[in-house]
Amino acid sequence: MQKFGGFLAGMVMPNIPAFIAWGLITAFFIPTGWTPNAKLDQLVSPMVSFLIPVLIGFTGGRLVHGIRGGVVGAIATAGVAIGASQPMFIGAMIMGPLGGYLIKQFDRAVEGRIRAGFEMLVNTFSAGILGAVLAILGFLGVQPVMDRVSAWLGAAAVWVTNAHLLPLIAIFIEPGKVLFLNNAINHGILEPIGVEQAKETGKSIFFLLETDPGPGLGLLMAYWAFAKGAIRQSAPGAILIQFFGGIHEVYFPYVLMRPILVLAVILGGMAADTTFMLLHAGLVATPSPGSIFAEIAMTPKGGYVPVLSGIFVGALVSFLVASFFIRRARDEMDEGALAFAQAVVQDMKSQSKFAPSGQAAAPTPADQASFEAQTLARVPSAVYFACEAGMGSSAMGASILKKRLQEAGYDIPVHHVPVNQLPPTAEVVFTQASFETRARQVAPKAKIYLVQNFLNKATYDQLIEDLERLKG
């Protein structure tokens, strides 16, 4: 489930800027927006009905078979997007990877069998013919089916909302987030329903259900108020990253350290969802990452009180429930328990990642020895911070690392990128343990620095110490 969910999220997350662009255009220019504009309102429907599905299809095909797979996946997705009455996100998640997979199998079948001089002819026409066939099949067969599926999902969402059962979804969302199914739940399930609803009404409550930072904030506030020692000291930094930075993964170890605390985030989520429902809250698009700033940016005109009320009600309930359990067990929780929980989270995150070329193989002892022996031979021309999508944790880590380098007197560019897009010639890479093997495969000559805690400057100082040694 984690790998499949990670693959679904991998198709959507790189295209979050397109969702945000569509959301901002919707928020400003639809008839009920901040600055209604009938001409610019014409952008809304084509973007959500065609542009975004094709981008998702391209990304899905690219994950399977590079740019060539992406092009075929985009062509195939266009077949299901054209003429559809609903945004074809689910269709894109099917046709994009399918197009990439089929062209990959064709390339394998003809490898080494093409006469010299005909390679370009075969490559272009094979992709074009396959893409055309898939587009026709998608238009005639897949698109009508996906239309009915989308209509059914929309009807089910309306029924759940009208039956006042929506808060119960927190029973599945909050534990799912801790098991690293958060991106699959949000981008694979809730986002397509939300986009369909927002297209009709200008906003959707489904954009709030998984991205709400309130329950996590309440949990971390309880640790800050009632825990002891290093655990309590780590809570403010975690709050900064989770609530303002939008990286919810930071609070997962705090739940796993005392699993009963999953009740706190579940009840906090239910309280928040109830408030959202009663006050008719909704956002115009998915806020990504789930930061309070992103939530505010995606809030429609006149919707701030309902959205913020739900977030802070969820935080309050989560805080009260978590406080009860933390005060009873704080003598049993120490720094070792937090470190163990962080290690468990790293292991789960590693298992949840999907590599386009398949699961990365573990390095051999000889390879590992070679990796460990790698040292800096010169000051690098650039430093790379890598994570899954190159947007959340890597962007934050790159900012901290760049500041540390400047304080030490080094003017070295620091870039944040998806781990699969690291340059093969990269000399220095910072990443988490869950991405280490993949980073070594993509950038085999790089010196790898592993980060466990983004706010722990000791890891960043290792690079500075190595640079100082080069001065001799």
Summary of the structure (lengths in Angstrom):
residues: 472
radius of gyration: 23.7
end to end distance: 50.6
largest distance: 75.1
contacts: 1737
relative contact order: 0.09
helix: 71%
strand: 4%
